[in-house]
Amino acid sequence: MGRKLFYCAAVIAIAAAGIYLNNTSMLAQHRSGKPVLLAHRGIAQRFDETDLKNDTCTASRMLPPKHDYLENTIRSMQAGFAAGADMVEIDVHPTTDGQFAVFHDWTLDCRTDGHGVTREHSMADMRKLDIGYGYTADGGKTFPFRGRGIGMMPTLAEVLSTFPDRRFLINIKSRDPSEGEKLAAVLNGLSTERRAEIIVYGGDEPIDVLRLMAPDIKAASRKSLKGCLFGYIGYGWTGLLPDECKQAMMLVPINIAPWLWGWPDRFLDRMADAGTEVFVLGPYRGSDFSTGIDDPAQLAQLPEDYAAGIWTNEIEAIGRLVK
């Protein structure tokens, strides 16, 4: 009996040592380079993030403005890159005249002087709108950007032509499979080098179609993000990766990152070898809404010489600290 216990203990110890050696970053080569900063919506107005839902009108709960940039505009993207962003996240909707509007909301009513579902309008009509119309920081007493956002909603084509050598993360806002097909057609018209600078994420259905039609584009959906994260937590210790972690994007809340097998360097090497880019978010607190790395205290939680993606809503502050 004693010998059996000894052998069992020895097997467990050897297995534990194998798992440790296969996952410790102490034996992995340190990744050189600097963080890749992702500016969410360019430089945008911040808002009260309490109890956010998918249909919350964030423009009506704007915090007192520190600047006059409006999200998803050419001007805000230019400012984001100037502040140190390596990549800018933008939101797109198809229009009735065959283009993609760069705009966040599913409807026009919150942020603009227009009405109705965004994708049910033509780009020609939406160019006439004031995208700063609905912003207020005092419950509707004043609207500091009203009249200052007329004609500022760009198309995806304008964004890509204005920034021919810049990287973008494109967010599909719907669950419509045809939107994946339309976006794939646009991206397939770009050069191979240009497509390598773009990542797409969004609803499961359009992303599934886009992956089929544009397989060289890195892409992620809600389903694949969860499948990659939970699958890796489940058996990443083996060095094997879920299919959802290949040629994709992985979003990692900063409070979960230390629990990932091989964090940071061995984990990041595995993802890079699979063609996947990793971006660290702010802490996960149990809801579908995630914030970014938006203050020095959160940035300080990253490993020293961290050399992968950082998602931020405060590129002005984080860009100064990192660059």
C-alpha positions as CSV (number, residue, x, y, z in Angstrom):
1,M,0.0,0.0,0.0
2,G,2.8,2.4,0.9
3,R,4.6,1.7,-2.4
4,K,1.4,2.4,-4.4
5,L,1.0,5.7,-2.6
6,F,4.6,6.5,-3.4
7,Y,4.2,5.8,-7.1
8,C,1.0,7.8,-7.3
9,A,2.6,10.7,-5.6
10,A,5.6,10.5,-7.9
11,V,3.3,10.4,-11.0
12,I,1.4,13.4,-9.7
13,A,4.6,15.3,-9.0
14,I,6.0,14.5,-12.5
15,A,2.8,15.6,-14.1
16,A,2.7,18.8,-12.1
17,A,6.3,19.5,-13.0
18,G,5.6,18.9,-16.7
19,I,2.6,21.2,-16.7
20,Y,4.7,23.9,-14.9
21,L,7.6,23.6,-17.4
22,N,5.2,23.7,-20.3
23,N,3.5,26.9,-19.1
24,T,6.0,28.9,-17.1
25,S,7.0,32.2,-18.7
26,M,10.3,32.0,-16.8
27,L,11.6,29.6,-19.5
28,A,10.0,31.5,-22.4
29,Q,11.9,34.0,-24.5
30,H,10.7,37.5,-23.6
31,R,8.7,39.2,-26.3
32,S,10.5,42.3,-27.5
33,G,8.7,45.4,-28.7
34,K,6.2,47.9,-27.3
35,P,2.5,47.7,-26.5
36,V,0.0,48.0,-29.4
37,L,-2.4,50.7,-28.4
38,L,-6.0,50.5,-29.6
39,A,-8.1,53.6,-29.3
40,H,-11.7,52.7,-28.9
41,R,-13.8,54.9,-31.3
42,G,-10.8,57.2,-31.7
43,I,-10.9,60.0,-29.2
44,A,-14.4,60.1,-27.8
45,Q,-16.5,61.8,-25.2
46,R,-16.7,59.8,-22.0
47,F,-19.9,58.9,-20.3
48,D,-21.3,57.5,-17.1
49,E,-20.8,53.8,-17.3
50,T,-23.2,52.8,-14.5
51,D,-25.7,50.1,-15.4
52,L,-25.1,50.3,-19.2
53,K,-27.4,48.3,-21.5
54,N,-27.2,47.8,-25.3
55,D,-29.8,50.6,-25.9
56,T,-28.5,53.1,-23.4
57,C,-28.2,56.6,-24.9
58,T,-24.6,57.3,-23.8
59,A,-24.7,60.8,-25.4
60,S,-27.3,61.9,-22.9
61,R,-25.1,60.8,-19.9
62,M,-21.9,62.4,-21.2
63,L,-19.4,63.5,-18.6
64,P,-18.2,67.1,-18.6
65,P,-16.2,67.3,-21.8
66,K,-12.4,67.7,-21.7
67,H,-12.1,68.1,-25.5
68,D,-14.4,68.7,-28.5
69,Y,-13.8,65.4,-30.4
70,L,-16.7,63.3,-31.5
71,E,-16.3,59.6,-31.8
72,N,-16.0,57.7,-35.1
73,T,-15.1,60.9,-37.0
74,I,-12.1,61.5,-39.2
75,R,-11.0,64.2,-36.9
76,S,-11.2,62.0,-33.8
77,M,-9.2,59.2,-35.5
78,Q,-6.5,61.7,-36.6
79,A,-6.3,62.9,-33.0
80,G,-6.2,59.3,-31.7
81,F,-3.3,58.4,-33.9
82,A,-1.5,61.6,-33.0
83,A,-1.9,60.7,-29.3
84,G,-0.1,57.4,-29.8
85,A,-2.7,54.9,-31.1
86,D,-1.4,52.1,-33.3
87,M,-4.9,51.1,-34.2
88,V,-8.4,52.7,-34.0
89,E,-11.6,50.9,-33.4
90,I,-14.6,52.0,-35.6
91,D,-18.2,51.0,-35.9
92,V,-20.0,50.4,-39.2
93,H,-23.5,50.0,-40.6
94,P,-24.5,49.3,-44.2
95,T,-26.5,52.0,-45.9
96,T,-29.3,51.8,-48.4
97,D,-27.1,53.2,-51.1
98,G,-24.5,50.5,-50.9
99,Q,-21.9,52.1,-48.5
100,F,-20.8,51.6,-44.9
101,A,-21.5,54.4,-42.5
102,V,-19.0,54.8,-39.7
103,F,-21.3,55.4,-36.7
104,H,-21.8,53.6,-33.4
105,D,-25.5,53.5,-32.6
106,W,-28.1,51.2,-34.0
107,T,-30.5,54.1,-34.3
108,L,-29.9,57.8,-35.1
109,D,-32.2,59.2,-32.4
110,C,-29.7,59.4,-29.4
111,R,-26.7,61.1,-30.9
112,T,-28.0,63.0,-34.0
113,D,-31.0,65.1,-35.1
114,G,-32.1,62.1,-37.3
115,H,-34.6,59.3,-36.5
116,G,-34.9,55.6,-37.1
117,V,-32.6,52.7,-37.6
118,T,-29.2,53.7,-39.0
119,R,-29.0,50.9,-41.6
120,E,-32.4,51.9,-43.1
121,H,-31.0,55.3,-44.3
122,S,-28.9,56.3,-47.2
123,M,-25.4,57.7,-46.7
124,A,-26.5,60.8,-48.7
125,D,-29.2,61.5,-46.1
126,M,-27.0,60.8,-43.1
127,R,-24.3,63.2,-44.3
128,K,-26.8,66.0,-43.6
129,L,-27.2,65.0,-40.0
130,D,-25.6,66.7,-36.9
131,I,-23.8,63.9,-35.1
132,G,-23.2,66.2,-32.1
133,Y,-26.8,67.0,-31.6
134,G,-27.7,64.8,-28.6
135,Y,-24.6,65.2,-26.4
136,T,-25.4,66.7,-23.0
137,A,-23.6,66.6,-19.6
138,D,-26.3,68.3,-17.6
139,G,-29.5,66.4,-18.3
140,G,-30.5,68.4,-21.4
141,K,-29.9,71.9,-20.1
142,T,-27.1,72.5,-22.6
143,F,-25.9,70.7,-25.7
144,P,-22.2,71.8,-26.2
145,F,-21.7,70.1,-29.6
146,R,-25.1,70.8,-31.2
147,G,-24.5,72.3,-34.6
148,R,-20.8,71.3,-34.7
149,G,-21.2,67.8,-36.1
150,I,-23.0,68.5,-39.3
151,G,-21.7,66.4,-42.2
152,M,-19.1,64.7,-40.0
153,M,-20.3,61.1,-40.3
154,P,-17.8,59.4,-42.6
155,T,-18.0,56.3,-44.8
156,L,-15.7,53.3,-44.4
157,A,-14.2,54.0,-47.8
158,E,-13.3,57.5,-46.7
159,V,-11.6,56.3,-43.5
160,L,-9.6,53.7,-45.4
161,S,-8.5,56.2,-48.0
162,T,-7.7,58.9,-45.5
163,F,-5.5,56.6,-43.5
164,P,-4.0,54.3,-46.1
165,D,-1.2,53.0,-43.8
166,R,-3.0,52.9,-40.5
167,R,-4.5,49.9,-38.7
168,F,-8.2,49.5,-37.8
169,L,-10.5,47.3,-35.8
170,I,-13.9,47.3,-37.5
171,N,-17.0,46.5,-35.4
172,I,-20.0,45.1,-37.3
173,K,-23.0,46.1,-35.2
174,S,-25.6,43.6,-36.5
175,R,-26.3,39.9,-36.6
176,D,-27.1,40.0,-40.3
177,P,-25.1,37.5,-42.3
178,S,-25.3,39.6,-45.4
179,E,-23.4,42.3,-43.7
180,G,-20.4,40.0,-43.4
181,E,-20.7,39.3,-47.1
182,K,-20.8,43.0,-48.0
183,L,-17.8,43.8,-45.8
184,A,-15.8,40.9,-47.1
185,A,-16.4,42.2,-50.6
186,V,-15.0,45.6,-49.6
187,L,-12.0,44.1,-47.8
188,N,-11.2,41.7,-50.6
189,G,-10.8,44.7,-52.9
190,L,-7.8,45.9,-50.8
191,S,-4.2,44.8,-51.2
192,T,-2.9,41.8,-49.2
193,E,-0.8,44.1,-47.2
194,R,-3.7,46.4,-46.4
195,R,-5.9,43.5,-45.3
196,A,-3.2,42.4,-42.9
197,E,-3.7,45.7,-41.1
198,I,-7.4,45.2,-40.4
199,I,-9.3,43.1,-37.8
200,V,-13.1,42.7,-37.8
201,Y,-15.3,41.7,-34.9
202,G,-19.1,41.6,-34.3
203,G,-22.1,39.3,-34.3
204,D,-21.6,35.6,-34.8
205,E,-23.6,35.4,-38.1
206,P,-21.8,38.1,-40.1
207,I,-18.4,37.1,-38.7
208,D,-19.0,33.5,-39.8
209,V,-19.7,34.6,-43.3
210,L,-16.8,37.0,-43.4
211,R,-14.4,34.2,-42.3
212,L,-15.5,32.1,-45.2
213,M,-15.3,34.9,-47.8
214,A,-12.2,36.6,-46.5
215,P,-10.2,33.9,-44.6
216,D,-7.0,36.0,-44.4
217,I,-8.8,38.7,-42.3
218,K,-8.3,38.3,-38.6
219,A,-11.8,38.2,-37.1
220,A,-13.7,37.5,-33.9
221,S,-17.3,37.2,-32.8
222,R,-18.8,37.0,-29.3
223,K,-19.0,33.2,-29.8
224,S,-15.4,32.9,-30.8
225,L,-14.1,35.3,-28.1
226,K,-15.7,33.2,-25.4
227,G,-14.7,29.9,-27.0
228,C,-11.1,31.0,-27.3
229,L,-10.9,32.3,-23.7
230,F,-12.7,29.5,-21.9
231,G,-11.2,26.8,-24.2
232,Y,-7.7,28.1,-23.4
233,I,-8.5,28.2,-19.7
234,G,-9.7,24.6,-19.9
235,Y,-6.9,22.9,-21.8
236,G,-4.4,25.6,-22.8
237,W,-1.9,24.0,-20.4
238,T,-1.3,21.3,-23.0
239,G,-0.1,23.9,-25.5
240,L,-3.1,23.1,-27.8
241,L,-5.3,26.0,-28.8
242,P,-9.0,26.0,-29.5
243,D,-9.8,26.7,-33.2
244,E,-11.4,29.9,-32.1
245,C,-8.0,31.2,-31.0
246,K,-6.5,30.9,-34.6
247,Q,-6.2,33.8,-37.0
248,A,-8.3,35.9,-34.8
249,M,-8.4,38.5,-32.0
250,M,-8.5,37.6,-28.3
251,L,-9.8,40.1,-25.7
252,V,-8.5,39.5,-22.2
253,P,-9.8,41.3,-19.1
254,I,-6.8,42.4,-17.0
255,N,-8.1,40.6,-13.9
256,I,-8.3,37.3,-15.7
257,A,-5.0,37.6,-17.6
258,P,-2.8,36.3,-14.7
259,W,-4.8,33.1,-14.6
260,L,-4.1,32.2,-18.2
261,W,-1.7,29.4,-18.8
262,G,1.8,30.8,-19.6
263,W,0.9,34.4,-19.0
264,P,2.4,36.6,-20.2
265,D,5.2,35.6,-22.6
266,R,4.4,31.9,-23.3
267,F,0.7,32.7,-23.7
268,L,1.4,35.6,-26.1
269,D,3.9,33.5,-28.1
270,R,1.2,30.8,-28.5
271,M,-1.3,33.3,-29.7
272,A,1.2,35.0,-32.1
273,D,2.1,31.6,-33.6
274,A,-1.6,31.0,-34.2
275,G,-1.9,34.4,-36.0
276,T,-4.0,35.9,-33.2
277,E,-3.6,39.3,-31.7
278,V,-4.3,39.8,-28.0
279,F,-5.7,43.0,-26.5
280,V,-6.1,43.5,-22.7
281,L,-9.2,45.1,-21.5
282,G,-10.2,46.6,-18.2
283,P,-11.4,44.3,-15.4
284,Y,-14.4,42.0,-16.0
285,R,-17.1,42.6,-13.5
286,G,-19.8,40.2,-14.6
287,S,-21.6,42.1,-17.3
288,D,-21.4,42.2,-21.1
289,F,-20.0,45.7,-21.0
290,S,-16.2,45.9,-20.7
291,T,-14.2,49.1,-20.3
292,G,-10.5,49.6,-21.3
293,I,-7.2,50.2,-19.7
294,D,-8.0,53.8,-18.9
295,D,-5.9,54.9,-16.0
296,P,-2.3,54.6,-14.7
297,A,-3.3,52.1,-12.0
298,Q,-4.7,49.7,-14.5
299,L,-1.7,50.1,-16.8
300,A,0.6,49.4,-13.9
301,Q,-1.0,45.9,-13.5
302,L,0.4,44.8,-16.8
303,P,3.7,43.0,-16.8
304,E,6.9,45.0,-17.1
305,D,7.9,45.3,-20.8
306,Y,4.4,44.0,-21.9
307,A,4.5,43.8,-25.7
308,A,1.0,43.1,-27.0
309,G,-2.4,44.9,-27.3
310,I,-4.0,47.4,-25.0
311,W,-7.6,48.5,-25.5
312,T,-8.2,52.0,-24.1
313,N,-10.9,54.7,-24.1
314,E,-8.3,57.2,-22.9
315,I,-5.7,57.2,-25.6
316,E,-4.5,60.7,-24.7
317,A,-3.5,59.6,-21.2
318,I,-2.4,56.0,-21.9
319,G,-0.5,57.1,-25.0
320,R,1.6,59.5,-23.0
321,L,2.4,56.9,-20.4
322,V,3.3,54.2,-22.8
323,K,5.0,56.1,-25.6
